[in-house]
Amino acid sequence: MAKGTISKEFVFKKILETFEGSFMQDDKICRIPCIENGETVEIKVTLTAAKDIIGAGVSSNRPSGPTAVEEFDWSNNISENKGVEAAAANDLSEQEKENIRKMMEALGL
């Protein structure tokens, strides 16, 4: 399995759950329908696992606490046999809900 496959599937699943009407195209592109100036547009989202880790899991614009690497280390609760569904079954934290709310507000959804 290619590096990042499980993580990408998890992120795509979260996007599909978050944005009503979103769908996958060819299992590699997520399309999110939006209304802009009264016209329907689709935002295409593709994900690529980074070859080099340059952020070391720390972002200057995030609140203090666990690093991003710790928060998103899905290998602790996903095995090849359990798949993405097991990870997606976990409830969102309050911080994740707030991040999604902000993102949706910024996108006008």
C-alpha positions as a LaTeX table, in Angstrom:
\begin{tabular}{lrrr}
\hline
Residue & $x$ (\AA) & $y$ (\AA) & $z$ (\AA) \\
\hline
Met1 & 0.00 & 0.00 & 0.00 \\
Ala2 & 1.36 & 3.44 & $-0.93$ \\
Lys3 & 2.46 & 5.79 & 1.82 \\
Gly4 & $-0.41$ & 7.95 & 3.07 \\
Thr5 & $-3.18$ & 5.84 & 1.55 \\
Ile6 & $-5.01$ & 5.24 & 4.83 \\
Ser7 & $-4.65$ & 8.88 & 5.89 \\
Lys8 & $-5.91$ & 10.17 & 2.52 \\
Glu9 & $-8.93$ & 7.86 & 2.65 \\
Phe10 & $-9.69$ & 9.10 & 6.18 \\
Val11 & $-9.45$ & 12.77 & 5.13 \\
Phe12 & $-11.61$ & 12.20 & 2.05 \\
Lys13 & $-14.23$ & 10.44 & 4.20 \\
Lys14 & $-14.30$ & 13.43 & 6.58 \\
Ile15 & $-14.71$ & 15.84 & 3.64 \\
Leu16 & $-17.59$ & 13.74 & 2.24 \\
Glu17 & $-19.28$ & 13.69 & 5.66 \\
Thr18 & $-18.81$ & 17.44 & 6.12 \\
Phe19 & $-19.93$ & 18.83 & 2.76 \\
Glu20 & $-23.41$ & 17.78 & 1.67 \\
Gly21 & $-23.52$ & 16.68 & $-1.96$ \\
Ser22 & $-19.77$ & 16.09 & $-2.19$ \\
Phe23 & $-18.69$ & 12.99 & $-4.08$ \\
Met24 & $-15.62$ & 11.13 & $-5.29$ \\
Gln25 & $-14.52$ & 11.10 & $-8.93$ \\
Asp26 & $-12.34$ & 8.15 & $-9.95$ \\
Asp27 & $-11.46$ & 7.46 & $-6.27$ \\
Lys28 & $-8.81$ & 10.21 & $-6.41$ \\
Ile29 & $-10.67$ & 13.51 & $-6.67$ \\
Cys30 & $-13.30$ & 14.80 & $-4.29$ \\
Arg31 & $-15.79$ & 17.28 & $-5.75$ \\
Ile32 & $-17.67$ & 19.67 & $-3.49$ \\
Pro33 & $-20.64$ & 21.48 & $-5.05$ \\
Cys34 & $-21.07$ & 25.11 & $-3.97$ \\
Ile35 & $-23.18$ & 28.08 & $-5.01$ \\
Glu36 & $-21.21$ & 31.18 & $-5.95$ \\
Asn37 & $-22.99$ & 34.32 & $-7.16$ \\
Gly38 & $-26.09$ & 32.19 & $-7.80$ \\
Glu39 & $-24.14$ & 29.77 & $-9.99$ \\
Thr40 & $-23.18$ & 26.19 & $-9.14$ \\
Val41 & $-19.45$ & 25.52 & $-9.00$ \\
Glu42 & $-17.58$ & 22.40 & $-7.94$ \\
Ile43 & $-14.41$ & 22.58 & $-5.89$ \\
Lys44 & $-12.03$ & 19.74 & $-6.76$ \\
Val45 & $-9.88$ & 18.40 & $-3.94$ \\
Thr46 & $-6.96$ & 16.05 & $-4.44$ \\
Leu47 & $-4.63$ & 14.81 & $-1.72$ \\
Thr48 & $-0.99$ & 13.90 & $-1.96$ \\
Ala49 & 1.18 & 12.47 & 0.79 \\
Ala50 & 4.22 & 14.69 & 1.21 \\
Lys51 & 7.52 & 13.06 & 0.36 \\
Asp52 & 9.43 & 15.17 & 2.87 \\
Ile53 & 8.11 & 16.14 & 6.29 \\
Ile54 & 9.08 & 19.79 & 6.68 \\
Gly55 & 6.64 & 20.99 & 9.34 \\
Ala56 & 7.66 & 18.47 & 11.99 \\
Gly57 & 3.98 & 18.39 & 12.97 \\
Val58 & 4.05 & 21.91 & 14.40 \\
Ser59 & 2.22 & 24.90 & 12.97 \\
Ser60 & 2.61 & 28.45 & 14.23 \\
Asn61 & $-1.12$ & 29.11 & 13.79 \\
Arg62 & $-2.42$ & 26.25 & 15.91 \\
Pro63 & $-3.30$ & 26.32 & 19.58 \\
Ser64 & $-0.86$ & 24.85 & 22.05 \\
Gly65 & $-1.26$ & 21.20 & 22.92 \\
Pro66 & $-0.43$ & 17.95 & 21.14 \\
Thr67 & 1.42 & 18.30 & 17.88 \\
Ala68 & $-0.35$ & 17.62 & 14.60 \\
Val69 & 1.66 & 14.43 & 14.26 \\
Glu70 & 0.29 & 13.16 & 17.57 \\
Glu71 & $-3.28$ & 14.21 & 16.76 \\
Phe72 & $-3.26$ & 12.64 & 13.31 \\
Asp73 & $-1.23$ & 9.50 & 13.97 \\
Trp74 & $-3.92$ & 7.16 & 12.67 \\
Ser75 & $-1.60$ & 4.18 & 12.77 \\
Asn76 & $-2.43$ & 3.93 & 16.48 \\
Asn77 & $-6.07$ & 3.11 & 15.79 \\
Ile78 & $-6.13$ & 1.84 & 12.20 \\
Ser79 & $-4.72$ & $-1.40$ & 10.92 \\
Glu80 & $-4.77$ & $-2.69$ & 7.39 \\
Asn81 & $-7.64$ & $-4.99$ & 8.44 \\
Lys82 & $-9.83$ & $-2.37$ & 10.17 \\
Gly83 & $-9.73$ & 0.14 & 7.33 \\
Val84 & $-10.82$ & 3.75 & 7.26 \\
Glu85 & $-14.31$ & 3.06 & 8.62 \\
Ala86 & $-12.89$ & 2.32 & 12.08 \\
Ala87 & $-11.16$ & 5.69 & 12.28 \\
Ala88 & $-14.08$ & 7.61 & 10.84 \\
Ala89 & $-16.36$ & 6.15 & 13.51 \\
Asn90 & $-14.56$ & 8.23 & 16.13 \\
Asp91 & $-16.43$ & 11.35 & 17.19 \\
Leu92 & $-15.00$ & 14.73 & 16.27 \\
Ser93 & $-13.33$ & 16.69 & 19.05 \\
Glu94 & $-14.62$ & 20.14 & 19.92 \\
Gln95 & $-11.51$ & 21.63 & 18.27 \\
Glu96 & $-12.20$ & 19.69 & 15.04 \\
Lys97 & $-15.83$ & 20.83 & 15.07 \\
Glu98 & $-14.70$ & 24.44 & 15.52 \\
Asn99 & $-12.18$ & 24.10 & 12.66 \\
Ile100 & $-14.88$ & 22.71 & 10.36 \\
Arg101 & $-17.31$ & 25.47 & 11.39 \\
Lys102 & $-14.69$ & 28.12 & 10.58 \\
Met103 & $-13.86$ & 26.49 & 7.25 \\
Met104 & $-17.52$ & 26.27 & 6.26 \\
Glu105 & $-18.09$ & 29.88 & 7.30 \\
Ala106 & $-15.10$ & 30.99 & 5.22 \\
Leu107 & $-16.50$ & 29.08 & 2.25 \\
Gly108 & $-19.96$ & 30.58 & 2.77 \\
Leu109 & $-21.59$ & 27.23 & 3.47 \\
\hline
\end{tabular}
